[in-house]
Amino acid sequence: MSANEKDYSSYLAYESVAMPVLALFCGFTFTAITILVAQLPDPTQIMSQVTLFFLTFLLDSMQFILFYSIMYLAYCIKEVPPETKMRPRVMWLFYISFNLWSIAVVLMFLLWNLTYLALASGIMYALFIILGYIPGFNSFIELSRKLRSQK
């Protein structure tokens, strides 16, 4: 690293600690939603649905932050080995499957006939997708072009 370059190692160290914590919290939140939907005596009560919606909001917001952390780390990498032809497909599959957890929550609510909660959760999920993926996809596409030009 030259003297003119800024040292980003502390940022990367922070992100490498924060990402597993966020992933762990996402897992616990998804598990809490699953257990509450299955174990609540009457999940159609308004207080139960408010609690489930709040947990869904927590899950979506943690996934949003985690997605940006992953994109930030991918963007900060300066020297990347040349990618194979399969690597972009695997990354797109990762980003699509990453958000299937939120879709699974909406489907769980539909399975338990919590239609309004599923609708509200689906709209909130769509807002997080719009907020996260427009800039996220743009930076991912820019990173993919950068990697292809290194070949």
C-alpha positions in Angstrom: 0.0 0.0 0.0 1.4 3.4 -1.0 1.6 6.3 1.4 -1.1 8.2 -0.6 -3.7 5.4 -0.2 -6.1 5.5 2.7 -5.9 2.5 5.1 -9.3 0.8 5.1 -8.3 -2.1 7.2 -10.2 -0.9 10.3 -13.4 -0.6 8.3 -12.9 -4.1 6.9 -12.2 -5.5 10.3 -15.3 -3.9 11.7 -17.4 -5.2 8.8 -15.9 -8.7 9.3 -17.2 -8.7 12.9 -20.5 -7.0 12.3 -21.6 -9.3 9.4 -21.7 -12.6 11.4 -23.5 -10.8 14.3 -26.2 -9.5 11.9 -26.4 -13.0 10.3 -26.9 -14.5 13.7 -29.6 -12.0 14.6 -31.3 -12.7 11.3 -31.4 -16.4 12.1 -32.7 -15.8 15.6 -35.4 -13.4 14.4 -36.6 -15.8 11.7 -36.7 -18.6 14.3 -38.6 -16.4 16.7 -41.2 -15.6 14.0 -41.5 -19.3 13.1 -42.0 -20.4 16.8 -44.4 -17.6 17.6 -46.6 -18.3 14.6 -46.7 -22.0 15.5 -47.1 -21.6 19.3 -49.4 -18.6 19.8 -52.8 -19.7 21.0 -54.5 -17.2 18.6 -52.2 -15.5 16.1 -55.2 -13.5 14.7 -55.3 -11.3 17.7 -54.1 -7.7 17.0 -51.3 -7.8 19.6 -49.9 -11.0 18.2 -49.9 -9.6 14.7 -48.3 -6.4 15.8 -45.5 -8.4 17.5 -45.1 -10.6 14.4 -45.0 -7.5 12.1 -42.3 -5.9 14.4 -40.2 -9.0 14.2 -40.7 -9.1 10.4 -39.5 -5.5 10.3 -36.4 -6.4 12.3 -35.7 -9.3 10.0 -36.0 -7.2 6.9 -34.0 -4.3 8.3 -31.2 -6.6 9.4 -31.1 -8.3 6.0 -31.0 -4.8 4.4 -27.9 -3.9 6.5 -26.3 -7.3 6.0 -26.8 -7.0 2.2 -25.1 -3.6 2.2 -22.2 -5.0 4.4 -21.7 -7.7 1.9 -21.7 -5.3 -1.0 -19.4 -2.9 0.9 -16.8 -5.7 1.4 -17.1 -6.8 -2.2 -16.6 -3.3 -3.4 -13.6 -2.7 -1.1 -11.6 -5.6 -2.5 -9.0 -4.2 -4.8 -7.2 -7.3 -6.0 -9.6 -10.0 -7.0 -8.5 -13.1 -8.8 -10.0 -13.5 -12.3 -13.5 -15.0 -12.0 -14.7 -18.0 -13.8 -17.7 -18.0 -16.1 -19.8 -19.5 -13.3 -19.0 -16.9 -10.6 -21.5 -14.2 -11.7 -24.3 -16.8 -11.9 -23.4 -18.0 -8.4 -23.4 -14.5 -7.0 -26.8 -13.7 -8.6 -28.2 -17.0 -7.1 -26.8 -16.0 -3.7 -28.5 -12.6 -3.8 -31.8 -14.1 -4.9 -31.7 -16.8 -2.2 -30.6 -14.3 0.4 -34.0 -12.7 0.4 -36.1 -15.8 0.2 -36.2 -15.8 4.0 -38.5 -12.7 3.9 -40.7 -14.3 1.3 -40.8 -17.4 3.5 -42.1 -15.3 6.3 -44.8 -13.8 4.1 -45.8 -17.4 3.0 -45.9 -18.6 6.6 -48.3 -15.8 7.4 -50.5 -16.8 4.4 -50.3 -20.4 5.5 -51.8 -19.5 8.9 -54.5 -17.3 7.2 -53.0 -14.1 8.4 -53.8 -12.3 5.2 -53.5 -8.7 6.3 -50.2 -9.4 8.1 -48.9 -11.2 5.0 -49.9 -8.2 2.9 -48.3 -5.7 5.2 -45.2 -7.8 5.4 -45.0 -8.2 1.7 -45.4 -4.5 1.1 -42.7 -3.8 3.7 -40.4 -6.4 2.0 -41.0 -4.8 -1.4 -40.0 -1.4 0.0 -36.7 -2.9 1.5 -36.0 -4.5 -1.9 -36.5 -1.2 -3.7 -34.3 0.6 -1.1 -31.6 -2.0 -1.1 -31.4 -3.4 -4.6 -31.4 -0.4 -6.8 -28.1 0.9 -5.5 -27.0 -2.6 -4.6 -27.6 -4.0 -8.1 -25.8 -1.0 -9.6 -22.7 -1.5 -7.5 -22.8 -5.2 -8.2 -23.0 -4.7 -11.9 -20.2 -2.1 -11.7 -18.1 -4.7 -9.8 -18.9 -7.4 -12.3 -17.8 -5.1 -15.2 -14.6 -4.3 -13.3 -13.8 -7.9 -12.8 -14.5 -8.8 -16.4 -12.2 -5.9 -17.6 -9.3 -7.4 -15.4 -9.3 -10.6 -17.5 
